[in-house]
Amino acid sequence: MTPLAFNPVLPAGNQPQVLTRRNGKFYLHLAEKNAEKVEITIEDQTIRLQKVEEELFEAELPFQEGIYYVQILVDGQEQLSPYLPIGYGYSRPYNYFDLEGPGTAFCALENVPHGVIRSEIFFSSVTGEWERCMVYTPPGYEAHPEMQYPVLYLQHGHGENEIGWTAAGRANLILDNLLAEGKAVPFVIVMNNGMVQRKDPAAPEGHVVDHLLFEAMLLRDVIPFVEQRYRAGGDKSRRGIAGLSMGSMQASMLACRHPEMFSEVGIFSGFLHDWISGGELDASHHAPSRNEHLEVLRQGEAFRRQFHIFFRGIGDQDPFLRYFLEDDQLLEQCGVETERKIYPGTHDWNVWRRCFLDFAQEIFRL
């Protein structure tokens, strides 16, 4: 599935089948007229496609299942293929592969009851502009108007937006499948754009991203809007916060500063510390964070007891693993125990899907 079309995009008559499978391996085919060199970049690996016919280039993919962003380069120029799924990553539209196999069965589209994903527009008092969030309601939400549901505020990472957890993360399908198997408690999911923009007349586009504004927007705008409009949340015991990468930092800051608001906390491929502020990813040029929100960890188990679940997970090949291990040391020094899982993989959706799979089975079981 892609966010642009539910069904796969069918190539025009003069175009090759983009993906084929031979002898258990996937192959990519691209037709590029007058091209000398065609390459794809997947994470840090560049693969050159071989010319197999006039204008037709082919390469064997280095994986057999899972989701991967891919950058197509034709004679050194970036291209976006209309025949591959198009998502949003690196702050731009991006092609990706999403190949199903035995290891992705937990997030496959199955013949089970499905929840509903709604696109909601709200006015933000923090940005002074209209914003959007995506809201998933579980199967049976409409049929049971007497029920009040827990709600998870679930955040993406840097360079992504509010569609990430459904278009790439398949959080809705993961939860649908878990609910059908009786492995999770039904809950609502709210997904916001954490790359919050503020007006800046000095910026070329008149706006600049400020990741630190998300906390205020969630508390002042999103939670009141969602919890008045939906039968969701209402108190700490029915409210959770989680995120991946940058979103994990936002979740950490919210949980530490407002433990009275959330009972479930999920840190996926991520960090307790704010290491974006003052760094190269900080478009608003904040001063380096003093991480004052982490002082509450000094309360030790008194802090930990404020939450039902405090979950941390990361891939064993994640380039940011050292930050996660530094957080391990801090938590140990403070005497704070968390649930901790290391997954095979790197800093990508294959790991984040599994983080959500495990986290979703444990939360709101009060």
C-alpha positions as CSV (number, residue, x, y, z in Angstrom):
1,M,0.0,0.0,0.0
2,T,1.1,3.6,-0.5
3,P,-0.3,6.8,0.9
4,L,-1.1,7.9,-2.7
5,A,-3.0,4.9,-3.9
6,F,-4.5,1.9,-2.1
7,N,-3.7,-0.5,-5.0
8,P,-0.3,-0.8,-6.5
9,V,0.4,1.6,-9.3
10,L,0.3,-0.3,-12.6
11,P,3.1,0.6,-15.1
12,A,2.1,2.1,-18.5
13,G,2.3,-0.2,-21.5
14,N,5.9,0.8,-22.4
15,Q,7.2,0.4,-18.8
16,P,8.7,-2.8,-17.3
17,Q,7.3,-4.5,-14.2
18,V,9.2,-2.6,-11.5
19,L,9.7,-5.5,-9.1
20,T,10.0,-9.1,-10.0
21,R,11.0,-12.2,-8.0
22,R,13.2,-15.0,-9.3
23,N,14.6,-17.9,-7.3
24,G,13.5,-16.3,-4.1
25,K,15.2,-12.9,-4.8
26,F,13.6,-9.6,-5.7
27,Y,14.8,-7.6,-8.6
28,L,14.3,-3.9,-9.5
29,H,13.7,-2.9,-13.1
30,L,13.9,0.7,-14.3
31,A,13.4,2.1,-17.8
32,E,15.6,5.1,-18.3
33,K,16.0,6.6,-21.7
34,N,19.4,7.8,-22.7
35,A,20.8,7.1,-19.3
36,E,24.5,6.1,-18.8
37,K,24.4,5.2,-15.1
38,V,21.4,4.2,-12.9
39,E,21.9,3.7,-9.2
40,I,19.8,3.3,-6.1
41,T,20.8,4.3,-2.6
42,I,19.4,2.3,0.4
43,E,20.5,3.7,3.7
44,D,24.3,4.0,3.2
45,Q,24.6,1.4,0.5
46,T,24.7,2.4,-3.2
47,I,23.8,-0.3,-5.8
48,R,24.4,0.2,-9.5
49,L,21.8,-1.2,-11.9
50,Q,23.1,-3.2,-14.8
51,K,21.9,-2.5,-18.3
52,V,20.1,-5.6,-19.5
53,E,18.3,-4.2,-22.6
54,E,18.2,-0.9,-24.4
55,E,16.9,1.6,-21.8
56,L,16.3,-1.2,-19.3
57,F,18.3,-1.4,-16.1
58,E,18.2,-4.1,-13.4
59,A,19.5,-4.8,-9.9
60,E,19.1,-7.5,-7.3
61,L,17.8,-6.1,-4.0
62,P,19.9,-6.9,-0.9
63,F,16.8,-7.8,1.2
64,Q,13.8,-10.1,0.8
65,E,11.3,-8.6,3.1
66,G,10.6,-5.4,5.1
67,I,10.3,-1.7,4.4
68,Y,13.2,0.4,3.1
69,Y,13.5,3.9,1.7
70,V,15.2,4.1,-1.7
71,Q,16.8,7.0,-3.6
72,I,17.0,6.6,-7.4
73,L,19.9,8.3,-9.1
74,V,20.0,8.6,-12.9
75,D,23.4,10.0,-14.1
76,G,23.8,11.4,-10.6
77,Q,20.4,13.2,-10.5
78,E,17.8,12.2,-8.0
79,Q,14.5,10.9,-9.3
80,L,11.1,9.9,-7.9
81,S,9.6,6.9,-9.6
82,P,5.8,7.0,-10.0
83,Y,5.8,3.2,-10.2
84,L,7.2,2.5,-6.7
85,P,5.4,3.3,-3.5
86,I,5.8,7.0,-2.5
87,G,5.9,7.9,1.2
88,Y,7.3,10.8,3.2
89,G,10.8,10.8,4.7
90,Y,13.8,13.0,5.0
91,S,11.4,15.9,4.9
92,R,10.3,15.1,1.3
93,P,8.4,12.6,-0.8
94,Y,10.4,9.4,-1.1
95,N,10.2,6.0,-2.9
96,Y,10.3,2.9,-0.8
97,F,10.0,-0.9,-1.0
98,D,7.6,-2.7,1.3
99,L,8.1,-6.4,0.7
100,E,6.0,-8.9,2.7
101,G,7.4,-12.2,4.0
102,P,7.3,-14.5,7.0
103,G,8.9,-11.8,9.2
104,T,6.3,-9.2,8.3
105,A,3.2,-11.3,8.9
106,F,2.4,-9.3,12.1
107,C,1.8,-6.1,10.1
108,A,0.1,-7.7,7.0
109,L,-3.3,-6.7,5.8
110,E,-5.4,-9.7,7.1
111,N,-9.1,-10.7,6.9
112,V,-9.9,-9.3,10.4
113,P,-12.0,-6.4,11.6
114,H,-10.3,-3.1,10.8
115,G,-10.2,0.2,12.6
116,V,-10.8,3.6,10.9
117,I,-8.2,6.2,10.2
118,R,-9.5,9.8,10.2
119,S,-7.7,13.0,9.1
120,E,-8.5,15.7,11.6
121,I,-7.9,19.5,11.1
122,F,-7.6,21.7,14.2
123,F,-6.5,25.2,14.9
124,S,-3.4,25.5,17.1
125,S,-3.1,28.3,19.6
126,V,0.6,27.5,19.7
127,T,1.4,28.0,16.0
128,G,-1.5,30.3,15.2
129,E,-2.3,28.1,12.2
130,W,-4.3,25.2,11.1
131,E,-2.7,21.8,11.8
132,R,-3.5,18.2,11.1
133,C,-3.5,14.9,13.0
134,M,-4.4,11.4,12.1
135,V,-6.7,9.5,14.4
136,Y,-7.1,5.7,14.5
137,T,-10.2,4.3,16.2
138,P,-10.3,0.5,16.8
139,P,-12.8,-1.9,15.3
140,G,-16.1,-1.6,17.2
141,Y,-15.7,2.1,18.1
142,E,-18.8,3.2,16.2
143,A,-20.8,0.2,17.4
144,H,-20.2,0.8,21.1
145,P,-21.0,4.4,21.9
146,E,-21.1,3.6,25.6
147,M,-17.4,2.8,25.7
148,Q,-14.6,5.1,26.7
149,Y,-11.2,4.1,25.1
150,P,-7.6,4.7,26.1
151,V,-5.6,6.8,23.8
152,L,-2.0,6.7,22.7
153,Y,-0.3,9.8,21.3
154,L,2.2,8.3,18.9
155,Q,5.0,10.3,17.3
156,H,7.2,9.9,14.2
157,G,10.9,10.8,13.8
158,H,12.8,13.7,12.3
159,G,12.0,14.5,8.7
160,E,8.7,12.6,8.8
161,N,5.1,13.7,9.5
162,E,1.7,12.5,10.8
163,I,1.2,9.9,8.1
164,G,4.3,8.0,8.9
165,W,2.9,5.6,11.5
166,T,0.1,4.4,9.1
167,A,1.7,4.7,5.7
168,A,5.1,3.2,6.7
169,G,4.7,2.0,10.2
170,R,1.4,0.1,9.7
171,A,0.4,0.8,13.3
172,N,-3.2,0.4,12.3
173,L,-2.7,-3.0,10.8
174,I,-0.5,-4.2,13.7
175,L,-3.2,-3.2,16.2
176,D,-6.0,-4.7,14.1
177,N,-4.2,-8.0,14.0
178,L,-3.4,-7.9,17.7
179,L,-7.0,-7.1,18.6
180,A,-8.3,-10.0,16.4
181,E,-6.0,-12.3,18.3
182,G,-7.0,-11.0,21.7
183,K,-3.4,-9.8,22.4
184,A,-4.1,-6.1,23.0
185,V,-6.6,-3.8,24.7
186,P,-8.5,-1.7,22.2
187,F,-7.2,1.9,22.1
188,V,-7.3,5.0,20.0
189,I,-4.1,6.3,18.4
190,V,-3.4,10.0,17.6
191,M,-0.5,10.8,15.3
192,N,0.6,14.4,15.0
193,N,3.2,16.2,12.9
194,G,6.1,16.7,15.4
195,M,8.0,18.8,12.9
196,V,6.1,21.8,14.2
197,Q,6.5,24.9,12.1
198,R,6.5,28.4,13.5
199,K,6.3,31.6,11.5
200,D,9.6,33.3,10.9
201,P,9.7,36.2,8.5
202,A,13.5,35.9,8.2
203,A,13.2,32.3,6.9
204,P,13.2,31.8,3.1
205,E,9.7,30.2,3.2
206,G,8.4,32.3,6.1
207,H,8.4,29.3,8.4
208,V,10.9,27.2,10.4
209,V,10.7,23.9,12.1
210,D,10.8,24.0,15.9
211,H,10.7,20.5,17.4
212,L,10.3,21.9,20.9
213,L,6.9,23.4,20.2
214,F,5.3,20.0,20.0
215,E,5.0,19.7,23.8
216,A,2.9,22.8,24.1
217,M,0.8,22.0,21.0
218,L,0.0,18.5,22.3
219,L,-1.0,19.8,25.8
220,R,-2.9,22.9,24.8
221,D,-4.4,22.0,21.4
222,V,-4.3,18.3,20.5
223,I,-5.4,16.6,23.8
224,P,-8.3,18.9,24.4
225,F,-9.4,18.7,20.8
226,V,-9.2,14.9,20.6
227,E,-10.6,14.1,24.0
228,Q,-13.6,16.3,23.5
229,R,-14.3,15.0,20.0
230,Y,-13.6,11.3,20.7
231,R,-14.5,8.9,23.5
232,A,-10.8,8.6,24.3
233,G,-8.6,9.4,27.3
234,G,-9.9,11.6,29.9
235,D,-7.4,10.9,32.6
236,K,-3.8,9.6,33.2
237,S,-4.8,5.9,33.4
238,R,-6.3,6.1,29.9
239,R,-3.5,8.1,28.2
240,G,-0.1,7.1,26.8
241,I,2.8,8.8,25.0
242,A,5.3,7.2,22.6
243,G,7.5,8.0,19.7
244,L,10.5,7.0,17.6
245,S,13.8,8.8,17.3
246,M,13.0,12.5,17.5
247,G,9.5,11.6,18.6
248,S,11.0,9.5,21.4
249,M,12.8,12.6,22.8
250,Q,9.5,14.5,22.6
251,A,7.8,11.6,24.5
252,S,10.6,11.6,27.1
253,M,10.2,15.3,27.7
254,L,6.4,15.1,28.0
255,A,6.5,12.1,30.3
256,C,9.2,13.5,32.6
257,R,7.6,17.0,32.8
258,H,4.0,15.8,33.0
259,P,3.9,12.4,34.6
260,E,0.4,13.3,35.9
261,M,-0.8,13.1,32.2
262,F,0.4,9.7,31.0
263,S,0.5,6.2,32.3
264,E,2.2,4.5,29.4
265,V,5.6,5.6,27.9
266,G,7.3,4.2,24.7
267,I,10.8,5.2,23.6
268,F,11.5,3.6,20.2
269,S,15.0,3.8,18.7
270,G,15.4,6.7,20.9
271,F,16.5,8.8,23.7
272,L,15.7,10.3,27.0
273,H,18.1,13.2,26.3
274,D,17.3,16.0,23.8
275,W,20.4,15.9,21.6
276,I,18.7,17.8,18.7
277,S,18.6,21.2,20.4
278,G,21.8,23.1,19.4
279,G,22.8,20.4,16.8
280,E,22.8,20.2,13.0
281,L,19.1,19.1,12.9
282,D,17.9,22.0,14.9
283,A,16.5,24.5,12.4
284,S,15.5,26.9,15.1
285,H,19.1,27.1,16.5
286,H,18.2,26.6,20.2
287,A,21.0,26.5,22.7
288,P,22.2,23.0,23.5
289,S,19.7,21.3,25.9
290,R,20.5,21.2,29.6
291,N,18.1,18.2,29.8
292,E,16.5,19.5,32.9
293,H,13.5,17.3,32.4
294,L,15.7,14.3,33.3
295,E,16.2,15.6,36.9
296,V,13.0,13.8,37.9
297,L,14.9,10.5,37.3
298,R,16.8,11.2,40.5
299,Q,13.6,10.2,42.3
300,G,14.4,6.6,41.4
301,E,11.6,4.1,41.8
302,A,9.3,6.9,43.0
303,F,9.5,8.2,39.5
304,R,9.1,4.8,37.8
305,R,6.0,4.0,39.9
306,Q,4.2,6.9,38.2
307,F,3.9,4.8,35.0
308,H,2.3,1.5,34.2
309,I,4.8,0.8,31.3
310,F,8.1,2.5,30.6
311,F,9.3,0.8,27.4
312,R,12.6,1.4,25.6
313,G,13.6,-0.5,22.4
314,I,16.3,-0.1,19.7
315,G,18.0,-2.0,16.8
316,D,21.3,-3.7,17.5
317,Q,22.8,-1.9,14.4
318,D,21.3,1.5,15.1
319,P,23.9,4.2,14.5
320,F,22.6,6.0,17.6
321,L,22.9,3.0,19.8
322,R,25.5,4.8,22.0
323,Y,22.9,7.3,23.1
324,F,20.6,4.5,24.1
325,L,23.5,2.9,26.1
326,E,24.3,6.2,27.8
327,D,20.6,6.3,28.8
328,D,21.0,2.8,30.3
329,Q,23.8,4.1,32.5
330,L,21.8,7.1,33.6
331,L,18.8,5.0,34.5
332,E,21.0,2.5,36.4
333,Q,22.6,5.4,38.4
334,C,19.1,6.7,39.3
335,G,17.8,3.3,40.2
336,V,15.0,3.4,37.5
337,E,14.1,0.1,35.9
338,T,12.5,0.2,32.5
339,E,11.4,-2.5,30.0
340,R,14.3,-2.7,27.5
341,K,14.5,-4.6,24.2
342,I,17.1,-4.9,21.6
343,Y,16.0,-5.9,18.1
344,P,17.9,-7.1,15.0
345,G,18.1,-4.1,12.7
346,T,19.1,-0.5,12.3
347,H,17.4,2.9,12.6
348,D,14.3,2.2,10.4
349,W,10.7,1.2,10.2
350,N,11.5,-2.5,10.4
351,V,12.6,-2.0,14.0
352,W,9.9,0.6,14.9
353,R,7.1,-1.7,13.7
354,R,8.4,-4.3,16.2
355,C,8.7,-1.8,19.0
356,F,5.1,-0.9,18.5
357,L,4.1,-4.5,18.2
358,D,5.5,-5.3,21.6
359,F,4.5,-2.1,23.3
360,A,0.9,-2.3,22.1
361,Q,0.5,-5.7,23.7
362,E,1.4,-4.3,27.2
363,I,-0.2,-0.9,27.5
364,F,-3.5,0.0,29.2
365,R,-3.8,-3.4,31.0
366,L,-4.7,-1.8,34.3
